[in-house]
């Protein structure tokens, strides 16, 4: 059974301001309403409640050490999210299938009388103090229209000069809230942030900061907004950092529910009607960390936005095909996104025929001949202007089939879960991952390029032939077509293949934007299945990748020449080998030593003095490489 939620209140709802000392006292005693509320949010697992409480208390204590414990503050929290199906497609009218995850971002915020936003992080060695003036940021661009503002030269220069800085995500929410309330001159806030959301792991750590800081700036200014409107507000706000993604992540955080899949269109306020689907009790979601981060560097942003641009142009090209055929004239006003092109609307055979009319790949020069240079340049600027780098050509047909088929998969996945057909839903995860897949593996873990998802003329001709055959018609179903989005990597593909061979694993796929991060696997709720999955991943994935990295670290000549002290490097290499050999029993000093080394090697990598970073040697994969997902309730002000 599924249930809907009501939208008859605004967010944040009645935020509580209290002194730091009062908050600490309440969390220490943990009685009454606060205790009841934490159980509503986190469930009855006391160990989880204690874990979450410890993070909030540490953030409060840090705020108190900076500003005093008499200062009145509000607390906001935002969980991260995982997506079982409906990847990359929420901007194409798909209906993702989200679960929240217990790790979250906490914000402690106090009011200010000026418009400064002062940012501290408990992990100040990773996230340095930052400060900005709201009015000064407003003056950087053409204020009054959000898209024109974030595309302004001054804003773009500021972003590029601070690419990846954590303050950008706070600016994104604060400035978009200011844009949404033009008649209110926002006051600033003093902030301490602290969270345990993994960065670059496909769980949308950036959006947790956008949502939690956005709730905080609204609370300190006494503002509120319809929850659906807030999803769109924060989603568009995150475009400030240079991405042009959808609003589903923010929707998952603002609408998530303990033990339920959240299923909805998150494209517009009017169409946002979240549905809650109970997750099957006999199954669980296992999160497998690849330790290959998906942090959006300039290069990854370029790749990410290329596909988003390909999406945009594919829809334009498809509309041209539909307009050129008179039989589709009656449905043209019903189609604005790839996800609205369904078998029920135009017929499956017609979908494949329309795709057959598209080029597999098209050059920017050809696009400018088909349309106008001014129109294409405007679109290019939207996706690539901040990066100051433009593609020469884009894939069209593969992303088009991906968008259409993944939208169908997202709808079918929800129906299968509701009907208890969990193994069929898991199969859709494997098919969806094949749409992102770059490599396949043989029995000896040797990889070869994966090309069977390429949407060639022969591929589409075979589908059209299958539709006419009663024996193979099922093979031509839309949800069974991977499409070609190419957002995976060697590591994610390997993990999915390892998981697929474990009895009791019913489906596996990357989650989020891809390019790194986590793999999700739906498994039977069984100690045996979890143990076998862990054993296989330790044996076939973590250990071999770690040993390969160790071999590089011990023998790389570039690293040796970049290191300032040869004797120090020799000592470090000996110590690292010792730590790797006893990885399952690392001590705190080992962890601190490896983290310090990781930062040093990362600095050399960013300076392009060496070819690799340390990913697997610092990874504590015995403890946090493979975890069972725990759901919680939506983002809020406490």
N, C-alpha and C positions, 0 to 999 in steps of 0.2 A: 504494500500500500504506500501511496505517496501522499504528501500533504503540502499545502501552500502556506506561505507566510503572509502577514499583514504588513501594510506599509503606512499605517495611519499615525506615524510619529516621526519627528525629525531627529537628526543626529548632530552633535552629541546631545544626549538626553539628560538633563539635570546633573551636570558635572559637579563633583564634590571637591571643594577647596578646603584644605586643612593644613595645619602646620606639619612640617616634616616630623617633628617629635610625636604628634598625634597619630600620624600615619604609622610610624614605627611601633607605637604602643598598640595600635589596632592589629597590626600584623603579628606582633609578638603574642597577644592574647588569642587572636583569631576566634572570636566568638560572634554570636548573633548574626546580623545581616551579612557582614563581610564573609564570614565562614560559609553561610548558605550560598552566597553568590559565587564564591570560588568553586563550590561543588557543582553549581549549575554550569559554570564555564568549563571546568576541567574534568568533571566526573567524580567518581567516588574513590579513585586511586590516591591514597594519602601521600604516597611517595612522590607522585607527580605534582600534587598541590604544594608539597614542601619544596620541591625543585623550583617551581614557578615563583613561590613566595620568596625564596632566597635571592632570585634575580631582582625582583622588585625592591626588596630590602637593601640590597647592595647599591642599587641606583639611588634610593632615598638617602642612604648614608653618604654617598659621594656628593649629592646635592647639598646635604647638611654641612659637610666639611668645607664646601665652597662658599655657601651663602648663609649658613647658620640654620639651626633646627627650628627657629621660630618662624621662618619664612613659610607662607602659605603656598601650597602647590596643588596641581592637579596631576593625576596619573592616567596615561593612556597606554593601551596595549594593542598590538596587531599581530595575529598569528601569521605564519607563512602558509603557503598552500601547495598542493600537488594536483596535477590534472591527469585523470585516468584516460580520457579520450576527448578529442576535440582540439588537438594541438594546432597552434599557429593560425587558427581560423576564426577567432571570436570577432575579428573585424570583417569577416565574410558571412556574417549572419549564422554562424555555427552556434551550437549549444554545448559548451564544454561541460565536463563532468568532474567537478572539483571536490576535493576533501581538504579540510584544514589540517594543519600539523602543529603540534604543541609548542615547538620552538617559536619564539616571537620577539618582537621589538618593543621595549618599554621606553616611554618618554616621561620624565618628571619635568614639569614646566611651572614656572612662576611668572606672575605678571610684571611688566615694566611700564613706566610712564612715558618712555620714548618709543621709537620704532626700531630699536636695535634687536636683532635676534642673536643671542650669544649661545654658542653650542659647545658643550663639553661631552666627552664620552668616558665611561668608566675605563674602557680600554684605551687610555690616552696614548699608549705607545704605538697603537695602530691608527687611531683617529685623533688627530691633533685638534686643539681648540680652534674654533672658527667663529667669525662674527660678520654680520652684514646688516646694512640699513635697508629697510623695505623701500623707503622713498628713493634712495640712491639706486637701488636695483630697478625700480620702475622707470627711472630716468635714462636707463641704458638703451631703451628701445622705443618703438612707436606704440605707446600705451593706448588702450581702448579697444583693440582687437587682439585676442590672445595669439592667433597664428601669426599675425603681422609682428607682434612683439617678439615672439621667440625666434622669428626669422630675421629680426633686425641685426644689423652688422655689429652693434655694440654688444648685444646679448651673445651672439655667436662667438665673438672674440673672447668674451669672458668664459664661456663654456670650454672652448678649446684650450685656453690657458690653464684651466683647472680640470681637465678631462679625468673623470673617475673620482673626483673629490667627493667625500660623503656629504659635504654641505650643499652640493648641487641638488640633492634629492629633497632637502628641507626647503631650499629656495623654490623648488618646483611646486610644492604644496602651498607654501605661504603666499607666493605670488599669484597662484591660480585662485586661492581664496580671496585675495585682494581684488582680482579681476572679477570674481563672482559677486562681490559686494562693493560696487564702485562708489556708493554713497557713504561708505564707512572708511575712515582713515585708520588702518589697523595699528594697534599698539604691538610692540615687540614682546619678547619673552626670554627668560633665562632657562636654558634646557640642559638636562643631563640625559643622555641616551645610553641604553645598555640592552643588548640582546644576544641571543645565541643562535640566530638564523645563519646557516652556512652561506657564505658569499659565493656567487658564481656556481651554484649547485642546482639551478633549475627550479628553485623553490621561491623565487621572486623576493629575495632579500631587499632589493632596492624599493620595491613597492611597499614592504612593511614599514620602511622609514618614511615614505611619502604619506601613507595612511595615518600612522601614529603621530607624526609631526603635524599633519593637517588637522587631525582631531584636536591636537593641543592648541594650535593657533586659533581655532574656532572657539575653544573653551575659554581661553584667556580674554577673548574679545566678546564673549557672550553671544556668539552666533550659532545658528543651527540651520540645517538643510534637510530636505527629504532624502532618505537613504539612497534612493535610486539616482537622484540628481547628484548626490555626493560621489557615487561611483564614477559617473561621467566627469565630474569636476576633477577628481584626483587622477583619473585616467588621462585626460587631456593635459593635466598639470605635468605629468611625467614626460610628456613630449618635450618639455623644456630641456632635458638632458641630451636630446638628439635622437632618441628612438621615435618610431611612429607606430607603436604597438597598440593593442586593443585595451579594453577596460575590464576584461575578465578577471585578471589578478586582483584588482581592487574590489570587484564585485564579490569574489570568493572570500576576501578578508572581511568585508562589511556585512555579508549575508551568511557566512559559514555557520554550520550547526553541528554540534557534537554527534558523532556516529551516523551522519547522513551525507550522502552525495548531494551536492548542489548543482542543479541542472537548469540552465536558462540561457536565453539570448542576453548578452550584455552590451548591445550596440547602441541602443537609444533608451531614454527614460521610459517612453511609452511602451516599448516591447519588453521591458525588464519585468518578468513575472516568475521569480525564482520558485522552483519546485524542489522539495526535499524528498530524497529517495533513501530509505533505510539501507545501510550497507549490510550484505548478507552475514549473519552471525557466525557461520561455519567457515568463513574465509577471512583473510587479513591481507593488508597491503604491506609489502616489505620494500623498504627504501635502500637501494644499493648505491653507495657513493663511489663514483669513478675516480675521484680525486683529480680529475681533469676539469679545471674551472671553466665556466662559461662567461666570465666577466667580459663585458662589452668594451674591448679596446677599440681604437679607431678602425683597425682592420676588421674586427668582428662586426662592428657596427656597419661597416661598408657592406659586408656579406649579408648581414641581416636585412639591411634596408634594400639591397638589390632584390631580394625575394619579395619584399613588401611592394616594391615598385613593379616587379613582374606581375604580382597579383593585380595591381591597379590597371596596368596596361592590358592584361589578359581579359579583364572584364570589359574594357573598352572595345577590344577586338572582337569579343564574343557578341557584344551588342551590335556591332557592324554586320556580323554574319546573320543574326536574327532579323535585323532590319531589312537585309537584302532578300529575305525569304518572306513572302507575303503571308504565309500560313501562321507566322508567329505574331502578327500585328496585335492580336487581342490580348496577349500576355506581356507585352513589352513594359507596361507600367507596373507590373508585378515583380520585375527583376531589376534589382540594383546591385546585388552582391552574388558572388559565386555560390554561396550556400543556399540561395533561393532558386538555383537551377536544379530542379528535382525531377525524378522520373514521373511523379504524379502530375507535374505541371506541363512538361513538354515531351515525356516519353524517353525511355532509356536509349533506344536506338537513335533518337534525334540528338541526345546529348553527345553520343560518340561521333555522330556525323558532324555536329558543330565543331567538336574538338579537331576532327580531321581537317577542317578548313583553316585551322590556326597553324602558323609556322611553329616548328619546335623551338626555334630561337630567332630573335630578330635584332637587328642592329639599331642603334639610336638614330643613325642617319636615315634608315628606312622608315622609322617612326616619324621623323620630321618631314619626310616626303608624303607620307599618308595623311598627316594632320598638318600642323604648322609648327615651325621652329619655336615660336613664342609659347605655344601651348605645352610642348614637350619640355622646353627649358623651365617653365614654371613648375611642372611636376617634378622634374629632376632636382630643382632647387629645394623643393619641399623635403625630399628624401635625402639629398646629399649635400645641400648647401653648407651645413655646419661642418661637414667633413672636408670640403673643398677638393673633392675627388669624385669623378663621375665615371660610370661604366661605359664601355663602348658598345655592348650588346647585353641582352637579357634573355633568360629562359622564359618561355611563355606557356607552351603546351603542358609541360610537366607540372608546374605550379598550378595551372588552371585545373587539371584533373585532380591534383591533391586537394585544392580548396573545395571542389564539388564533392569529391568522394569522402574526405574527412568530415565534412559537414553531415553527410549521410551517416557515417560511422558514429558520430557523436549522438545523433538521434537514436540510431538503432541500439547503441550500447546501453542507453538509459532504459529502453524498452526491454532489452534482454535481462538487465538487472532486476527490473520490477517484476518480471515473470519468472525469476529464479533460474534463468538459463545462463549461469555464471561462466561455464566453460566456453560457450559461444561468444560471450562478451570478451573473454580472455583472448580468443582467436582474433578478434578485431584489434586488440592491442598489438599482436604480432604483425598483422597486416599493416597497421598504421606505422609501426616502426620501420617496416620495409620501405615506406614512402620517404623516410628520412635516411635510410641506410646508405652507407658508402662502401662497406666491406662485408664479405661473408667469409666463414672460416671452415677449414676442413678438420678432420679428426686430430690432426697434429698442431692445431692452433695456427696454421699458416693462413694468411689472409689473401684474398683476391678481390679485385674491384667488383662491386655489385652493380650490375647493369640491367638486370631483368625488369626493373621498374621504369626503364626509359620509355617514354610515350612516343614511339616511332609510328610511322604509317602502318607497318606490319602489325604492331601491337594492337592498334585500333581496328584494323581490318579483321584480325582474329577474333576480337570481341564481337564485332558485328556478325561474323560467321557463327560464333557460339550462340548468339541470341536466336538464331534460326534452327538450332539443334536442340532437341529435347534432352539429349544426353549430356550436353555441356552448357546448358543455359544458366545453371547455377554459378558456373565459373565466371560468367559475365556480369554478375550482380555488381552494382555500383559500389557498395560498401567493401567489396572484395578487391577493389583496384587500389593499389598503394598510392599511385601518383608519384611525383618526383619533386620533393622539397629540399632534400640533401642537407638536413640540419644536424646530422649525427657526426660521429667521428669513430676512429679505430677502437677506442676504449669502450664506448657505449655499445657499439655493435658486438664486441666480444662478450660483454656482460650479458646481453640479451641472448646470445647463442648459448652461453653456459647455462643460464637459467632455464632455457627451453628444454634441456635434456634432463631436468630433475622431475621425477614423478611427483605430482602434487602441485606443481607450478602450472597454472592454467593460462597465464598471459604475462607478457613483459614488454616494456617500451620505455624509451626516453620520456622525460616530462619537461614541460616548459619550452623555452626558446631553443634548446638544444645546444650544439657545439661543445658540450661538456655537461658537467653536473651529475644528476642522478638518473638511475634506471628504477622504474617501479615494476614490481612483480606482484600479481595477485596469486596467493597460494592458499592451499587448504590450511586451516588453523590447526597445525600439528607440530609438535616438537620434533618429530622425525623429519618432516619436510624442511623446517627451518635449519636443522642441524646439517642435513645433506646439502642444502643450498650454500650454507656458510663454508662447509668443507670444500665444496667444488670451487667456490670463488677464491678462497685462500690458496688452494692448490694450483688453479689454472689461471687466475687473474692477478691477485695482489702480489703473491710471492714472485712470479716470473717478472712482472713489471718492476718490482722493487729491485730485484737482482740485476736487471738490465740497467736501471738507473745507477745502482752502486758501481757496476762495471764502468759506466761513463765517468762517474765522479772520481774513481780511482785512477783512471788512465787518460782522461782528456787533456790534451796539450794546451788548448786554449785556456782552460781553467787554470792550469799550472802557470801559464804566462800572465794571466790576469790577477792571480793571487799575489799579494804584496810580499809575503814571507814564505819561502819554500819550506823551512823547518816547521812553521805553523801548519801549513797545508798537509805535510806528512803526518803530523800528530792528529790532525782533524780526520784524515782518511782512516787511520788506525782506529780511532774512537768510533767513527761511524760504522765501520764493519762490525765492531764489537756490539754496538747497539742493535744493528740489524739482526745479528745472530740470536739475540735474546729479546726480540721485538714484543713478544706477548707479555713480558715482565718488565717493561720500561719503568724507570723511577722518575720522580718529578725533576730531578737534575738532568736526566736524559732528555726529557721533553723540552725543558728550557734551553738546553744546549742546541738541540736540533732546530728549534724555532729561531734562535739567533742565527744559526747557519743558513737556514732557509731564506731569511731576510737578506743576508749578505749575498747569497747566490742570486736571488731575485734582482738585486740592485745591479749586479754584473750583467745579468740577462737583459734588463731594461736598457743598459748602456751599450748593448749589442757587442759585448766583449766575449760572451760565451753563447753556445747554441741551445742550451737547455736550462730548465729550472728544476728544482727539487720538488717533486709532487708526491712520490710514494714513500721515500725515506722518512719524511716528517709525518706521514699519515699514521694515525693510531687506529688502524683498520680493525684490530681485534676488538676494540671497544665501540667504535662508532662508524665502522664501514658498512655494517648491515644492521638496520634497525627496523622494528615493526612500527608502522605509523600509528600515532595516537591522535585522535581528533579532539578539537576544542570548539568553543563557541566563538562568535564573530568579534571583530575589533570593537573597542569601546573606550569610553572614559569611565574609570572606576568611581 
